[in-house]
Amino acid sequence: MRIGVIGTGRIGALHAHVLSRHSEVGSLVVTDTDQDRAQEIGQRLGATVAPGVNEVFNWGVDAVVITASTSAHSDLIRRAARYGLPAFCEKPIALDLWSTLEAIADVEAAGTVLQMGFQRRFDAAHAAAREAVWSGRLGRLHTVRALTAEPAPPPAGQLALSGGLYRDVLIHDFDTLRWVTGREVSEVYAAGSAAGPAMFRDAGEVDTAAVVLTLDDGTLATVTGTRLNGSGYDQRMELAGELDQVVVGLDERTPFFSAGPGGPSAAEKPWTGFLERFAPAYQAELYTFLDVVRGARPNPCDGRQALEALRIAEACELSRRERRPVHLGEIPDGPR
């Protein structure tokens, strides 16, 4: 296969490296608005460097991997659909619902593949937790607790373009909550704090957030997050049922220590970020995409899945802004 990679920043470079090692990938075509960066990746991986996006689409690729800036995702997805090309795209499709819906409509009209990059679905621990829920081992699920804590914020210029903590970071927790439990979110109540660095207040964003979510079967969930977790990258999920409970993300690199005797001491080498923590999952999702392109398996995470996670994030933003519970029925899921 000949795969086009659009965007060679941090995540794009990782994806290009993973693809270059797969036996089914005969060649890569890479491009970036920063041509020096694209040239560096091309030289390192032996990939063809295209001067722009048009050339990627016109040079006979079999599929595209979209890792450009978020603002470009929707347009690139729609272009891939017009060219009849399968596309893998990092989340989100867009930062607003209408652009998201338009892109999904184009993909569905063209009958092409769009696989979204929610890599936690390919993490072995999350998959094991899902099996524990679906097999009945936990009994009736009553409580879910999830958190994502990043060690440092992005640069101030990127913060304003990120979509905020709910859309950029906690959207992974919202997707995983749906995927692991098999339930839909019916209502959210969200709060946020910008008591940290002034850059968050200047951007109209929050540095720390907490959400209480009610699932459609009455299960209660909490999702918390921050961009100021100086001890390291922390992502955990706890699922408690009437028979048992399971934890994701608890290992020797979890960046915390026990205040009581007999508990774990501080991690000697805490996780530094999501790319390190989920490296095997990133590989697994791309290898799965190649299987989907070959027709060897169905799409495990399409645009509709991304839409539902975004709707939860939108509900959280509305709840925080208006200081009230928001029912998911208030958030559109179709054309105006």
Salt bridges, closest charged atoms under 4 A:
ASP32 OD1 - ARG37 NH2 3.00
GLU40 OE1 - ARG44 NH2 2.89
GLU90 OE2 - HIS15 NE2 2.70
GLU102 OE1 - ARG78 NH1 3.54
ASP106 OD2 - ARG78 NE 2.66
GLU108 OE2 - ARG304 NE 2.98
ASP123 OD2 - HIS126 ND1 2.79
ASP123 OD1 - ARG277 NH1 3.34
GLU150 OE1 - ARG227 NH1 3.61
ASP168 OD1 - LYS91 NZ 3.10
ASP168 OD2 - ARG227 NH2 3.11
ASP173 OD1 - ARG120 NH1 3.13
ASP175 OD1 - ARG121 NH2 2.78
GLU184 OE1 - ARG178 NE 2.84
ASP216 OD1 - ARG183 NE 2.84
ASP217 OD2 - ARG183 NE 3.84
ASP234 OD2 - ARG236 NH2 2.58
GLU238 OE1 - ARG145 NE 2.82
GLU242 OE2 - ARG140 NE 2.80
ASP244 OD2 - ARG137 NE 3.57
GLU276 OE2 - ARG253 NH2 2.62
ASP291 OD1 - ARG294 NH2 2.64
GLU308 OE1 - ARG311 NH1 2.81
GLU314 OE2 - ARG167 NE 2.84
GLU317 OE2 - ARG167 NH1 3.73
GLU317 OE1 - ARG320 NH2 3.32
GLU322 OE1 - ARG324 NE 2.68
GLU330 OE1 - ARG324 NH2 2.79
